[in-house]
């Protein structure tokens, strides 16, 4: 029998209704203009709590600081209440209630951690663990497994099962990205509901009954929706694992920073997990204003390109010979070409550059190279845009270019100018097209990866990826978001604003760029639309450009002076 799960009303982008929130706001106006709902008063573990009507007991408890264990509940999905781990005692009910499903009642008292409730959870866990394999030593989910955590919190008992466990398929590829282990599955149905309600592809269902129930793909279907790997994130156990990450690294060895995916103009918030200087994976990070809890598979796997085919050090071509150079020699060669072609200079800025580097580039043009013509280089548009997250624009900061420079001509205009002879020298900072075809123009390029265009450059300077430095992007909805550097730069790479700072010194006009935070502070002072923003105030949720209010509803009024990190050595 195939399980059916009712969907919930969406927000127009195919996402679950955002009014169902785990981080319950206490009877206040939403920053997006949603009017407040009726307030409901109750007590949770004796603590008076006021929440909006329609808030579930579980959400209210979490908002009040009381964690309630759960398996089937997820804030972005419907509420089947099938695991029963979230049972709590209620003064208005003779029996324990599933807190993920029941909404808060006026003047009710709820107890989330009584001896009675803990005994219920122990019994529920015993049933769940009855046929569960002891795979923790080899399971990728170990260390971030909700079943493992709840066992240590509520159970810690040996199995009383005297017969063989029920066996199910162990290593079943659901796709080229996902592996399924039927014996580990606790049939919480999160994956089923995600495919039904968010991806709206409905490839997965529940087959069989009772203890033999298991997840399966419908006959003749494939798990091929562009968001399929989200079911790995939301699986509370190790039943669904990523074939990309499988057996790669134990989670407790990794460190994680908050970052932003640079794969398209959406700018999904991500956890960037890394180990020993290598990025190991991207995971979606909750941001209700941008990507909710999800990200696309393409963006998730884009981390693979961070370390491959990188420009490692400055390279200078002279007299038909190309060789590795020091930064001093590379900058000196670049300065010589920029001075030589000052009257016919074109500067190309990539739409993948962070705001700090773009602002530094604007200062370079206005204060040092006023005769230069500025162009924009952008990744080629895709054809996969949908009403969930994916955007055809594959540039994370095209909106940032527009905010600081307005509408810039593209590579086609640069190519025409080069062939007409009005542009004779070109400085590229950021992502270049594969081949630029600039005729006899001399090329200085600061970029991350080796391409055909890089091989044609007279001077190449190594640029950091966004995984290697702090910065900010603006997404297509004008949402300013901060990302954090996670790993040490590969080779001798520098950030865009650092390279521009070195060029400005060589050109005799030091822009005094000391840190990403300081550059952003100068940007804020120059652009009224960014008023009140700092790297610190942007936090993990960001801010809508021109709103003056962070995505979490807080005012962007700085509570103290900005303290810059140590200046970067010249």
BAZA-295712 format. One line per field, with one value per residue (C-alpha): residue in three letters; x, y, z. Coordinates in steps of 0.25 Angstrom, whole numbers, plus 5000, padded with zeros to 4 digits. Example, Ala and Ser with C-alpha at 12.3 -4.5 7.8 and 13.67 -1.06 7.14 Angstrom:
// BAZA-295712
code (ALA, SER)
c1 (5049, 5055)
c2 (4982, 4996)
c3 (5031, 5029)
This chain:
// BAZA-295712
code (UNK, UNK, UNK, UNK, UNK, UNK, UNK, UNK, UNK, UNK, UNK, UNK, UNK, UNK, UNK, UNK, UNK, UNK, UNK, UNK, UNK, UNK, UNK, UNK, UNK, UNK, UNK, UNK, UNK, UNK, UNK, UNK, UNK, UNK, UNK, UNK, UNK, UNK, UNK, UNK, UNK, UNK, UNK, UNK, UNK, UNK, UNK, UNK, UNK, UNK, UNK, UNK, UNK, UNK, UNK, UNK, UNK, UNK, UNK, UNK, UNK, UNK, UNK, UNK, UNK, UNK, UNK, UNK, UNK, UNK, UNK, UNK, UNK, UNK, UNK, UNK, UNK, UNK, UNK, UNK, UNK, UNK, UNK, UNK, UNK, UNK, UNK, UNK, UNK, UNK, UNK, UNK, UNK, UNK, UNK, UNK, UNK, UNK, UNK, UNK, UNK, UNK, UNK, UNK, UNK, UNK, UNK, UNK, UNK, UNK, UNK, UNK, UNK, UNK, UNK, UNK, UNK, UNK, UNK, UNK, UNK, UNK, UNK, UNK, UNK, UNK, UNK, UNK, UNK, UNK, UNK, UNK, UNK, UNK, UNK, UNK, UNK, UNK, UNK, UNK, UNK, UNK, UNK, UNK, UNK, UNK, UNK, UNK, UNK, UNK, UNK, UNK, UNK, UNK, UNK, UNK, UNK, UNK, UNK, UNK, UNK, UNK, UNK, UNK, UNK, UNK, UNK, UNK, UNK, UNK, UNK, UNK, UNK, UNK, UNK, UNK, UNK, UNK, UNK, UNK, UNK, UNK, UNK, UNK, UNK, UNK, UNK, UNK, UNK, UNK, UNK, UNK, UNK, UNK, UNK, UNK, UNK, UNK, UNK, UNK, UNK, UNK, UNK, UNK, UNK, UNK, UNK, UNK, UNK, UNK, UNK, UNK, UNK, UNK, UNK, UNK, UNK, UNK, UNK, UNK, UNK, UNK, UNK, UNK, UNK, UNK, UNK, UNK, UNK, UNK, UNK, UNK, UNK, UNK, UNK, UNK, UNK, UNK, UNK, UNK, UNK, UNK, UNK, UNK, UNK, UNK, UNK, UNK, UNK, UNK, UNK, UNK, UNK, UNK, UNK, UNK, UNK, UNK, UNK, UNK, UNK, UNK, UNK, UNK, UNK, UNK, UNK, UNK, UNK, UNK, UNK, UNK, UNK, UNK, UNK, UNK, UNK, UNK, UNK, UNK, UNK, UNK, UNK, UNK, UNK, UNK, UNK, UNK, UNK, UNK, UNK, UNK, UNK, UNK, UNK, UNK, UNK, UNK, UNK, UNK, UNK, UNK, UNK, UNK, UNK, UNK, UNK, UNK, UNK, UNK, UNK, UNK, UNK, UNK, UNK, UNK, UNK, UNK, UNK, UNK, UNK, UNK, UNK, UNK, UNK, UNK, UNK, UNK, UNK, UNK, UNK, UNK, UNK, UNK, UNK, UNK, UNK, UNK, UNK, UNK, UNK, UNK, UNK, UNK, UNK, UNK, UNK, UNK, UNK, UNK, UNK, UNK, UNK, UNK, UNK, UNK, UNK, UNK, UNK, UNK, UNK, UNK, UNK, UNK, UNK, UNK, UNK, UNK, UNK, UNK, UNK, UNK, UNK, UNK, UNK, UNK, UNK, UNK, UNK, UNK, UNK, UNK, UNK, UNK, UNK, UNK, UNK, UNK, UNK, UNK, UNK, UNK, UNK, UNK, UNK, UNK, UNK, UNK, UNK, UNK, UNK, UNK, UNK, UNK, UNK, UNK, UNK, UNK, UNK, UNK, UNK, UNK, UNK, UNK, UNK, UNK, UNK, UNK, UNK, UNK, UNK, UNK, UNK, UNK, UNK, UNK, UNK, UNK, UNK, UNK, UNK, UNK, UNK, UNK, UNK, UNK, UNK, UNK, UNK, UNK, UNK, UNK, UNK, UNK, UNK, UNK, UNK, UNK, UNK, UNK, UNK, UNK, UNK, UNK, UNK, UNK, UNK, UNK, UNK, UNK, UNK, UNK, UNK, UNK, UNK, UNK, UNK, UNK, UNK, UNK, UNK, UNK, UNK, UNK, UNK, UNK, UNK, UNK, UNK, UNK, UNK, UNK, UNK, UNK, UNK, UNK, UNK, UNK, UNK, UNK, UNK, UNK, UNK, UNK, UNK, UNK, UNK, UNK, UNK, UNK, UNK, UNK, UNK, UNK, UNK, UNK, UNK, UNK, UNK, UNK, UNK, UNK, UNK, UNK, UNK, UNK, UNK, UNK, UNK, UNK, UNK, UNK, UNK, UNK, UNK, UNK, UNK, UNK, UNK, UNK, UNK, UNK, UNK, UNK, UNK, UNK, UNK, UNK, UNK, UNK, UNK, UNK, UNK, UNK, UNK, UNK, UNK, UNK, UNK, UNK, UNK, UNK, UNK, UNK, UNK, UNK, UNK, UNK, UNK, UNK, UNK, UNK, UNK, UNK, UNK, UNK, UNK, UNK, UNK, UNK)
c1 (5000, 5006, 5005, 4999, 5002, 4994, 5001, 5001, 4998, 5011, 5016, 5016, 5030, 5026, 5031, 5023, 5015, 5025, 5015, 5018, 5031, 5040, 5046, 5033, 5032, 5025, 5012, 5019, 5019, 5027, 5037, 5031, 5018, 5009, 4999, 5000, 4991, 4983, 4992, 4990, 4995, 5000, 5010, 5021, 5028, 5023, 5028, 5018, 5018, 5011, 5010, 5002, 4990, 4992, 5006, 5008, 5012, 5025, 5028, 5024, 5033, 5045, 5042, 5042, 5056, 5050, 5055, 5045, 5050, 5044, 5047, 5035, 5034, 5041, 5038, 5037, 5027, 5014, 5011, 5007, 5010, 5014, 5027, 5020, 5034, 5029, 5018, 5016, 5006, 4995, 4986, 4974, 4976, 4974, 4985, 4999, 4998, 5006, 5012, 5016, 5002, 4993, 4993, 4994, 4981, 4978, 4982, 4987, 4999, 5009, 5020, 5030, 5040, 5033, 5036, 5023, 5027, 5042, 5036, 5027, 5039, 5048, 5037, 5035, 5050, 5050, 5040, 5048, 5061, 5054, 5059, 5069, 5083, 5095, 5102, 5107, 5122, 5121, 5109, 5111, 5100, 5108, 5110, 5098, 5088, 5075, 5072, 5086, 5085, 5071, 5076, 5086, 5076, 5064, 5068, 5081, 5076, 5079, 5069, 5059, 5057, 5060, 5058, 5064, 5062, 5054, 5063, 5061, 5070, 5083, 5090, 5080, 5084, 5072, 5080, 5094, 5094, 5086, 5088, 5077, 5078, 5064, 5068, 5072, 5060, 5050, 5039, 5037, 5033, 5041, 5046, 5033, 5027, 5038, 5037, 5021, 5021, 5034, 5040, 5026, 5031, 5025, 5035, 5035, 5025, 5023, 5021, 5016, 5011, 5014, 5029, 5031, 5028, 5039, 5042, 5042, 5042, 5029, 5031, 5035, 5040, 5054, 5058, 5063, 5057, 5067, 5066, 5067, 5079, 5071, 5065, 5078, 5079, 5065, 5066, 5068, 5076, 5086, 5075, 5078, 5093, 5100, 5108, 5117, 5120, 5119, 5130, 5138, 5140, 5134, 5126, 5133, 5146, 5140, 5138, 5127, 5125, 5113, 5114, 5106, 5105, 5111, 5104, 5093, 5086, 5078, 5089, 5085, 5090, 5099, 5108, 5122, 5128, 5143, 5154, 5169, 5168, 5159, 5144, 5136, 5122, 5111, 5098, 5086, 5085, 5072, 5068, 5053, 5056, 5064, 5064, 5056, 5063, 5067, 5077, 5078, 5087, 5095, 5099, 5101, 5111, 5118, 5128, 5136, 5141, 5147, 5160, 5162, 5170, 5174, 5183, 5193, 5203, 5206, 5210, 5217, 5219, 5230, 5238, 5230, 5233, 5223, 5228, 5224, 5227, 5226, 5215, 5224, 5229, 5214, 5209, 5220, 5218, 5203, 5206, 5215, 5204, 5193, 5202, 5205, 5191, 5184, 5178, 5172, 5169, 5157, 5154, 5145, 5139, 5132, 5118, 5124, 5132, 5128, 5123, 5136, 5144, 5134, 5135, 5150, 5150, 5140, 5150, 5161, 5154, 5149, 5162, 5173, 5169, 5158, 5160, 5157, 5144, 5137, 5131, 5124, 5127, 5116, 5114, 5105, 5091, 5085, 5071, 5067, 5059, 5047, 5038, 5045, 5060, 5067, 5070, 5075, 5085, 5097, 5104, 5103, 5106, 5100, 5091, 5104, 5110, 5097, 5097, 5111, 5112, 5099, 5097, 5110, 5113, 5117, 5128, 5122, 5124, 5138, 5141, 5136, 5144, 5157, 5155, 5153, 5165, 5159, 5162, 5177, 5179, 5170, 5170, 5160, 5157, 5148, 5141, 5145, 5138, 5145, 5151, 5151, 5156, 5161, 5171, 5184, 5180, 5189, 5182, 5185, 5176, 5173, 5164, 5162, 5163, 5171, 5164, 5167, 5166, 5176, 5186, 5185, 5188, 5201, 5200, 5192, 5189, 5183, 5169, 5163, 5149, 5138, 5141, 5155, 5151, 5140, 5130, 5116, 5107, 5094, 5084, 5073, 5063, 5073, 5076, 5090, 5097, 5110, 5119, 5131, 5144, 5146, 5159, 5173, 5175, 5181, 5195, 5197, 5183, 5178, 5164, 5160, 5160, 5174, 5179, 5173, 5180, 5193, 5191, 5187, 5200, 5208, 5200, 5204, 5191, 5189, 5174, 5178, 5169, 5172, 5161, 5148, 5140, 5147, 5144, 5130, 5129, 5134, 5124, 5113, 5117, 5117, 5104, 5091, 5084, 5094, 5091, 5093, 5099, 5112, 5118, 5113, 5099, 5097, 5098, 5094, 5081, 5085, 5077, 5068, 5076, 5070, 5061, 5070, 5064, 5071, 5064, 5062, 5054, 5065, 5068, 5082, 5086, 5100, 5101, 5116, 5128, 5133, 5146, 5153, 5162, 5177, 5181, 5185, 5200, 5203)
c2 (5000, 5013, 5024, 5037, 5050, 5063, 5075, 5089, 5102, 5109, 5123, 5124, 5118, 5104, 5105, 5101, 5112, 5121, 5124, 5110, 5113, 5106, 5119, 5125, 5140, 5145, 5153, 5164, 5169, 5161, 5170, 5166, 5173, 5161, 5166, 5160, 5148, 5146, 5143, 5130, 5129, 5116, 5110, 5100, 5093, 5104, 5116, 5126, 5126, 5135, 5131, 5133, 5125, 5113, 5110, 5096, 5092, 5087, 5100, 5108, 5099, 5101, 5116, 5116, 5108, 5094, 5084, 5073, 5060, 5057, 5049, 5051, 5066, 5076, 5091, 5092, 5080, 5075, 5069, 5054, 5051, 5037, 5035, 5039, 5043, 5057, 5053, 5063, 5063, 5074, 5079, 5079, 5065, 5052, 5045, 5050, 5058, 5059, 5073, 5074, 5073, 5079, 5094, 5102, 5104, 5117, 5115, 5100, 5095, 5086, 5077, 5073, 5065, 5058, 5044, 5039, 5046, 5040, 5026, 5028, 5032, 5021, 5011, 5017, 5016, 5002, 4999, 5007, 5000, 4986, 4984, 4995, 4990, 4994, 5000, 5013, 5009, 5009, 5019, 5032, 5038, 5035, 5048, 5055, 5044, 5048, 5033, 5032, 5045, 5041, 5027, 5033, 5043, 5034, 5019, 5013, 4999, 4986, 4980, 4970, 4964, 4949, 4946, 4950, 4965, 4968, 4969, 4979, 4983, 4989, 4996, 5001, 5012, 5021, 5030, 5033, 5043, 5035, 5022, 5015, 5006, 5000, 4994, 5007, 5014, 5017, 5021, 5035, 5039, 5052, 5048, 5045, 5058, 5066, 5060, 5062, 5076, 5083, 5077, 5073, 5061, 5050, 5039, 5032, 5025, 5015, 5001, 4989, 4990, 4989, 4985, 4982, 4996, 5002, 5014, 5011, 5018, 5017, 5007, 5013, 5026, 5031, 5040, 5051, 5064, 5075, 5076, 5061, 5062, 5070, 5056, 5053, 5065, 5063, 5048, 5047, 5034, 5028, 5022, 5032, 5036, 5044, 5036, 5048, 5049, 5034, 5029, 5042, 5047, 5046, 5058, 5061, 5063, 5074, 5089, 5097, 5112, 5119, 5122, 5125, 5117, 5124, 5115, 5125, 5138, 5132, 5131, 5119, 5120, 5108, 5101, 5099, 5087, 5086, 5077, 5079, 5091, 5084, 5087, 5074, 5077, 5088, 5086, 5096, 5106, 5111, 5125, 5127, 5140, 5133, 5118, 5113, 5099, 5095, 5096, 5090, 5078, 5086, 5096, 5086, 5079, 5091, 5091, 5080, 5091, 5099, 5092, 5088, 5094, 5106, 5118, 5116, 5127, 5140, 5136, 5146, 5144, 5152, 5151, 5138, 5131, 5128, 5126, 5126, 5139, 5145, 5155, 5167, 5163, 5160, 5173, 5180, 5174, 5177, 5192, 5193, 5189, 5197, 5210, 5206, 5205, 5215, 5223, 5210, 5202, 5193, 5187, 5175, 5171, 5157, 5156, 5146, 5156, 5160, 5174, 5177, 5175, 5182, 5194, 5194, 5193, 5205, 5213, 5208, 5214, 5227, 5230, 5224, 5220, 5230, 5228, 5213, 5207, 5197, 5184, 5172, 5157, 5148, 5133, 5128, 5127, 5113, 5108, 5101, 5113, 5108, 5113, 5107, 5112, 5110, 5123, 5124, 5135, 5127, 5139, 5141, 5156, 5162, 5170, 5175, 5180, 5187, 5194, 5199, 5202, 5202, 5194, 5191, 5186, 5172, 5164, 5166, 5181, 5179, 5170, 5180, 5191, 5183, 5180, 5194, 5198, 5207, 5197, 5192, 5187, 5179, 5176, 5165, 5163, 5151, 5140, 5141, 5135, 5123, 5130, 5145, 5148, 5161, 5162, 5168, 5174, 5171, 5164, 5165, 5155, 5152, 5140, 5127, 5116, 5112, 5115, 5117, 5132, 5131, 5124, 5136, 5146, 5154, 5154, 5145, 5147, 5136, 5140, 5134, 5127, 5131, 5119, 5125, 5139, 5147, 5156, 5159, 5156, 5162, 5152, 5155, 5159, 5170, 5162, 5165, 5153, 5151, 5138, 5134, 5128, 5114, 5109, 5114, 5120, 5110, 5114, 5129, 5134, 5147, 5153, 5163, 5175, 5171, 5170, 5183, 5189, 5184, 5190, 5203, 5204, 5201, 5212, 5222, 5224, 5214, 5212, 5207, 5194, 5187, 5177, 5172, 5178, 5192, 5192, 5188, 5200, 5209, 5204, 5206, 5221, 5223, 5217, 5221, 5208, 5200, 5209, 5203, 5190, 5184, 5170, 5167, 5173, 5165, 5152, 5139, 5144, 5156, 5169, 5174, 5185, 5199, 5193, 5196, 5183, 5170, 5157, 5153, 5166, 5173, 5188, 5190, 5200, 5197, 5194, 5197, 5201, 5193, 5185, 5181, 5169, 5170, 5178, 5169, 5171, 5178)
c3 (5000, 4996, 5007, 5003, 5009, 5008, 5004, 5010, 5004, 4999, 4998, 4983, 4980, 4983, 4997, 5010, 5017, 5024, 5036, 5041, 5048, 5058, 5063, 5068, 5069, 5081, 5076, 5067, 5053, 5043, 5036, 5022, 5026, 5031, 5042, 5055, 5059, 5072, 5084, 5092, 5106, 5112, 5121, 5117, 5128, 5138, 5129, 5124, 5109, 5099, 5084, 5072, 5070, 5061, 5067, 5071, 5085, 5079, 5073, 5085, 5094, 5085, 5084, 5100, 5100, 5103, 5093, 5089, 5082, 5069, 5056, 5047, 5049, 5040, 5040, 5025, 5023, 5027, 5041, 5040, 5055, 5052, 5061, 5074, 5080, 5083, 5092, 5104, 5116, 5114, 5125, 5115, 5110, 5118, 5109, 5104, 5092, 5079, 5081, 5066, 5062, 5073, 5074, 5087, 5095, 5103, 5118, 5116, 5124, 5116, 5122, 5112, 5121, 5132, 5137, 5130, 5117, 5118, 5120, 5108, 5099, 5104, 5100, 5087, 5084, 5088, 5077, 5067, 5070, 5070, 5056, 5055, 5051, 5060, 5048, 5056, 5054, 5039, 5037, 5031, 5040, 5052, 5060, 5054, 5056, 5063, 5066, 5072, 5080, 5086, 5089, 5099, 5104, 5107, 5105, 5108, 5109, 5102, 5092, 5098, 5084, 5084, 5070, 5057, 5052, 5040, 5028, 5017, 5005, 5010, 4999, 4989, 4980, 4978, 4968, 4964, 4976, 4987, 4994, 5002, 5014, 5017, 5030, 5036, 5031, 5042, 5032, 5037, 5023, 5023, 5009, 5004, 5008, 5003, 4989, 4990, 4996, 4992, 4980, 4975, 4968, 4976, 4972, 4986, 4994, 5006, 5002, 5010, 5024, 5039, 5042, 5027, 5023, 5014, 5005, 4990, 4977, 4969, 4957, 4945, 4952, 4955, 4967, 4958, 4963, 4964, 4979, 4982, 4991, 5001, 5006, 5011, 5020, 5026, 5028, 5043, 5042, 5033, 5023, 5012, 5010, 4999, 4990, 4988, 5003, 5006, 5015, 5012, 5026, 5040, 5043, 5056, 5049, 5041, 5044, 5038, 5035, 5030, 5015, 5003, 4990, 4978, 4968, 4964, 4967, 4978, 4988, 4996, 5010, 5013, 5023, 5017, 5024, 5023, 5028, 5027, 5017, 5008, 5006, 5008, 5005, 5005, 5013, 5013, 5024, 5028, 5023, 5022, 5013, 5003, 5002, 5014, 5018, 5004, 4992, 4978, 4975, 4966, 4976, 4986, 4978, 4973, 4984, 4975, 4966, 4977, 4978, 4963, 4952, 4961, 4958, 4969, 4967, 4959, 4944, 4935, 4920, 4914, 4901, 4897, 4911, 4922, 4936, 4951, 4957, 4971, 4975, 4974, 4960, 4956, 4961, 4955, 4941, 4943, 4946, 4934, 4925, 4932, 4930, 4916, 4912, 4921, 4910, 4904, 4917, 4919, 4933, 4933, 4946, 4948, 4954, 4963, 4971, 4985, 4988, 4995, 4983, 4974, 4983, 4983, 4968, 4967, 4975, 4967, 4954, 4960, 4968, 4960, 4946, 4942, 4927, 4928, 4922, 4931, 4926, 4933, 4931, 4934, 4934, 4923, 4927, 4929, 4925, 4938, 4945, 4953, 4964, 4975, 4976, 4963, 4955, 4940, 4945, 4949, 4955, 4971, 4970, 4957, 4966, 4974, 4960, 4957, 4971, 4970, 4955, 4949, 4936, 4930, 4916, 4914, 4907, 4894, 4895, 4900, 4888, 4878, 4885, 4885, 4870, 4867, 4875, 4885, 4896, 4895, 4909, 4918, 4933, 4937, 4951, 4954, 4946, 4931, 4919, 4913, 4902, 4900, 4886, 4888, 4876, 4880, 4893, 4905, 4916, 4931, 4938, 4953, 4954, 4961, 4951, 4938, 4925, 4911, 4914, 4925, 4916, 4907, 4918, 4919, 4934, 4943, 4957, 4966, 4972, 4984, 4983, 4992, 5001, 5004, 5009, 5016, 5007, 5003, 4991, 4987, 4981, 4971, 4981, 4986, 4999, 5004, 5010, 5017, 5015, 5023, 5018, 5022, 5017, 5015, 5001, 4991, 4986, 4987, 4984, 4989, 4990, 4979, 4988, 4993, 4978, 4975, 4988, 4982, 4969, 4975, 4982, 4970, 4962, 4973, 4980, 4992, 4994, 5008, 5008, 5021, 5023, 5017, 5028, 5027, 5012, 5014, 5024, 5014, 5004, 5014, 5016, 5001, 4998, 5005, 5001, 5011, 5022, 5036, 5031, 5036, 5034, 5048, 5047, 5034, 5043, 5037, 5031, 5023, 5020, 5009, 5002, 5006, 5017, 5029, 5035, 5036, 5031, 5046, 5048, 5056, 5053, 5047, 5057, 5061, 5076, 5077, 5069, 5057, 5061, 5049, 5048, 5047, 5035, 5023, 5020, 5007)
